[in-house]
Amino acid sequence: MAWRRGSCVDERPVILVIEDEYPVQGLVEEWLAEGGFGSDILSSGEEALTLFKSGLKNYKALVTDVSLKGRLSGWDIARQIREITPAFPVVYVTGAAADEWPSQGVPNSILLTKPFAPAQLITAVSQLLNAAQPPAP
């Protein structure tokens, strides 16, 4: 964290997380924080898309459950975000839909099957963020 003009500015990369199970939300938030990331965790895909499209925050990656309450799935949300930002890093998490990833997932995404270890989540996010970074001159 950096201090500017008397206020604390959090400079951690912020990850947009969509997860509709509250116990899992808490774990993901904790794990991302331990890995050096900030997070905004939402329960609905519609809400997450509205926030993403608003441009109020500079999200660095999406971590989404595949099966969500509401009309949009994690697959749908990732496709819509990729229409806006084609190389946006996407990590899917699922307990039952892993077999759909080859046909439903966006290219260059990562799928984690629940339950997964904290290190798997941090590694997946970090790997995608590093791949998205332009090479140093």
Helices and strands as residue ranges (DSSP letters): E 2-4, E 7-9, E 14-18, H 22-34, E 38-42, H 45-54, E 59-65, H 74-84, E 90-94, G 98-100, H 101-104, E 110-113, H 118-132
